[in-house]
Amino acid sequence: MRVSIEDHKGDPHLYEATVLPAAPGLLCVDYCREDTGEVHRVLGNGRDVWRCSCNDYRFRRAKTGEVCKHCLDAKERFTVSAIQAPAKLAPNGGNPQPLVPAGRPASPAPAPMREISPAPRPPEPEGVRPTGNLAAALSAACDRCRAAVKDARNEYHKYDYASAEEILTVADEALQGTGLAVIPLRAKLTVVGSGNVAIHALDRDLLLSHASGESVPLRVEGWPVVTDKGRPLDKAFASALTTSLAYLLRDLLRIPRVDPADDIAARDDTQHQPAKAPAAPPKPDPNAPIGEAKGKELAKLLTATGTPEAEVLERFHVDALAKLPAEHLGNVTASLQAKAKLQAQLKAMIQERGFEWAAVNAEIASRYEGKAKLTDLTIPQLRQMIGILEALAAGPGEPGIEPEEVGA
């Protein structure tokens, strides 16, 4: 079905609307825009639930709860009963095809939607082996673990809690005599963010070991290392080591937490001032002069191409090349380099075809007023002369230019 839908500017666009098979109670329509070939798929229940694959819906409408122009057209033009209408059977075995109005060619069948495979399961951590003795000892430690005393107070929020020191003490008491030990292996400070605030984190590896020789690797990744007033990075890192260990033991033995200076829950963050990102370097002033060094380089290029220095000075209204605005240097240099390349090409053609320079200069003077030699020519004039010499190689010569006799 051919339909016309206006965009957000009110401009109409033609679409080929095709009703596709869908689950009972749902409506699925593909809108193929004729001028661009873009296909947007609309799915809805015919009443209050609509979704569309277009960017307008995905990035703007979905956030506000509104629907896009394709959803509105489908809602007004089709009903859920449309998907239950009989479909034509294709000659290849009866696959359903959308109905097409008489007199119009059938639209190409939409590409099947790609099935997304589930994400692969992460591999089992290395070193995990049967740990019956370790598990029994850990279970016994959990059973004998006492409740931690709330020996500290959060003065800002006015509540008591168990400090990190108390958590570690309780854990040590519970692990005594069980043959269990938590052994730190590695601790690394990393940067896990960028932008206006530098974000540091702690990655550490530990080993839960048993006297029987059984062990289980433990890992903490991305533990925040938060700096603050009076807490530089080294102290924040040491605090993160204590906090992460306390949380790890709390999880292993199921005991309470935490310390206001070492842990997140009790820390007063109301006065936290994150570090500011370094200021971006100032952008160069495009109107600043290029200076003496670049002015000398430009003068050499002008001399090599036979371009008068006065031509550049007059064009940019300066009295010295060193005062040329920096924003124009690139264009001037590129133009002079292109001119030098064309001059070299023209000289090579003259020498290859054996033309006399006197005849070439005379031809230049007759064709271009005020020009006497090759270096006087502009870029368009150089290209024209190259075309003349190429024509001479393919046909009768131009009047006034004759090849030199070989060996003359």
VENDA-V764254 format. One record per backbone hydrogen bond with DSSP energy under -0.5 kcal/mol. CO is the residue of the C=O (numbers start at 0). NH is the residue of the N-H. E is the energy in kcal/mol with one decimal. If there is no record, write none. Layout:
CO|NH|E ; CO|NH|E
//
This chain:
0|2|-0.5 ; 0|16|-3.7 ; 2|14|-3.1 ; 4|12|-1.8 ; 6|9|-1.8 ; 10|6|-2.4 ; 12|4|-2.7 ; 13|33|-2.4 ; 14|2|-2.7 ; 14|16|-0.7 ; 15|17|-0.5 ; 15|31|-2.0 ; 17|29|-2.8 ; 19|27|-0.6 ; 22|25|-2.0 ; 26|43|-2.2 ; 27|19|-3.1 ; 28|41|-3.1 ; 29|17|-2.5 ; 29|31|-0.6 ; 30|32|-0.6 ; 30|39|-2.4 ; 31|15|-2.3 ; 32|36|-2.5 ; 37|32|-2.9 ; 39|30|-2.9 ; 40|52|-1.4 ; 41|28|-2.3 ; 42|50|-2.3 ; 43|26|-3.3 ; 47|49|-0.5 ; 48|44|-1.8 ; 50|42|-2.5 ; 53|57|-2.3 ; 54|58|-2.6 ; 55|59|-1.0 ; 55|60|-2.5 ; 56|61|-2.9 ; 59|62|-0.5 ; 59|63|-0.8 ; 60|63|-0.8 ; 60|64|-1.2 ; 60|65|-1.4 ; 67|71|-2.1 ; 68|72|-2.0 ; 69|73|-2.3 ; 70|74|-2.6 ; 71|75|-2.1 ; 72|76|-2.6 ; 73|77|-2.2 ; 78|81|-1.7 ; 79|82|-1.3 ; 80|83|-1.0 ; 81|84|-1.0 ; 87|89|-0.5 ; 87|96|-1.7 ; 89|92|-0.8 ; 89|93|-1.8 ; 94|89|-1.6 ; 96|87|-0.9 ; 100|103|-1.5 ; 114|116|-0.7 ; 124|127|-1.2 ; 126|128|-0.7 ; 130|134|-2.6 ; 131|135|-2.1 ; 132|136|-2.2 ; 133|137|-2.5 ; 134|138|-2.3 ; 135|139|-2.1 ; 136|140|-2.2 ; 137|141|-2.1 ; 138|142|-1.9 ; 139|143|-1.9 ; 140|144|-0.7 ; 141|144|-0.5 ; 148|150|-1.8 ; 151|160|-2.3 ; 152|154|-0.9 ; 153|157|-1.7 ; 153|158|-1.2 ; 158|153|-3.5 ; 160|151|-2.1 ; 160|162|-0.5 ; 162|166|-2.2 ; 163|167|-2.4 ; 164|168|-2.1 ; 165|169|-2.6 ; 166|170|-2.3 ; 167|171|-2.4 ; 168|172|-2.2 ; 169|173|-2.1 ; 170|174|-2.0 ; 171|175|-1.2 ; 174|177|-1.8 ; 174|179|-0.6 ; 178|210|-1.1 ; 180|182|-0.6 ; 180|208|-2.8 ; 181|183|-0.6 ; 182|206|-2.0 ; 185|204|-2.2 ; 187|189|-0.5 ; 187|202|-2.7 ; 189|191|-0.6 ; 189|200|-2.7 ; 195|276|-0.6 ; 196|198|-0.5 ; 197|199|-0.5 ; 198|191|-1.6 ; 198|192|-0.8 ; 199|224|-2.0 ; 200|189|-3.1 ; 201|222|-2.3 ; 202|187|-3.0 ; 203|219|-2.8 ; 204|184|-2.9 ; 204|185|-1.9 ; 205|217|-3.0 ; 206|182|-2.9 ; 206|208|-0.8 ; 207|215|-2.3 ; 208|180|-1.9 ; 209|212|-2.3 ; 213|209|-2.5 ; 215|207|-2.8 ; 217|205|-2.8 ; 219|203|-2.9 ; 222|201|-2.8 ; 223|225|-0.6 ; 224|199|-0.6 ; 224|226|-0.6 ; 227|230|-2.3 ; 230|227|-1.9 ; 231|235|-2.5 ; 232|236|-2.2 ; 233|237|-1.9 ; 234|238|-2.4 ; 235|239|-2.0 ; 236|240|-1.8 ; 237|241|-1.8 ; 238|242|-2.7 ; 239|243|-2.7 ; 240|244|-1.7 ; 241|245|-2.3 ; 242|246|-2.5 ; 243|247|-2.1 ; 244|248|-2.5 ; 245|249|-2.3 ; 246|250|-2.1 ; 247|251|-2.2 ; 248|252|-2.8 ; 249|253|-1.7 ; 249|254|-0.9 ; 256|161|-1.7 ; 258|262|-3.1 ; 262|266|-0.6 ; 263|266|-0.7 ; 266|268|-0.9 ; 268|271|-1.4 ; 271|273|-0.5 ; 283|285|-0.6 ; 284|287|-1.6 ; 285|326|-2.2 ; 287|325|-2.6 ; 289|293|-0.5 ; 290|294|-1.7 ; 291|295|-2.1 ; 292|296|-1.7 ; 293|297|-2.2 ; 294|298|-1.9 ; 295|299|-1.9 ; 296|300|-1.6 ; 297|301|-2.1 ; 298|302|-2.3 ; 299|303|-2.3 ; 300|304|-1.5 ; 301|305|-0.6 ; 301|306|-2.3 ; 302|305|-0.8 ; 305|307|-0.5 ; 307|310|-0.9 ; 307|311|-0.8 ; 308|311|-0.6 ; 308|312|-2.1 ; 309|313|-2.7 ; 310|314|-1.6 ; 311|315|-2.0 ; 312|316|-0.6 ; 312|317|-1.9 ; 319|322|-1.5 ; 320|323|-1.9 ; 321|290|-2.3 ; 323|289|-1.6 ; 324|327|-1.8 ; 324|328|-0.5 ; 325|328|-1.0 ; 325|329|-0.6 ; 327|331|-2.2 ; 328|332|-2.7 ; 329|333|-2.4 ; 330|334|-2.1 ; 331|335|-2.2 ; 332|336|-2.4 ; 333|337|-2.1 ; 334|338|-2.1 ; 335|339|-2.4 ; 336|340|-2.0 ; 337|341|-2.0 ; 338|342|-2.3 ; 339|343|-2.1 ; 340|344|-1.9 ; 341|345|-2.5 ; 342|346|-2.5 ; 343|347|-2.1 ; 344|348|-1.8 ; 345|349|-2.2 ; 346|350|-2.3 ; 347|351|-2.4 ; 348|352|-2.3 ; 349|353|-0.7 ; 349|354|-1.9 ; 353|403|-5.3 ; 355|359|-2.2 ; 356|360|-3.0 ; 357|361|-2.1 ; 358|362|-2.3 ; 359|363|-2.3 ; 360|364|-2.4 ; 361|365|-2.1 ; 362|366|-1.9 ; 363|367|-2.7 ; 366|368|-0.6 ; 367|370|-1.9 ; 372|375|-1.4 ; 373|376|-1.6 ; 377|381|-2.5 ; 378|382|-2.1 ; 379|383|-1.8 ; 380|384|-2.2 ; 381|385|-2.2 ; 382|386|-1.9 ; 383|387|-1.9 ; 384|388|-2.2 ; 385|389|-2.1 ; 386|390|-1.9 ; 387|391|-1.9 ; 388|392|-1.5 ; 389|393|-0.8 ; 390|393|-0.6 ; 390|394|-1.5 ; 397|400|-1.7 ; 399|401|-0.5 ; 401|355|-0.8 ; 404|407|-2.2
//
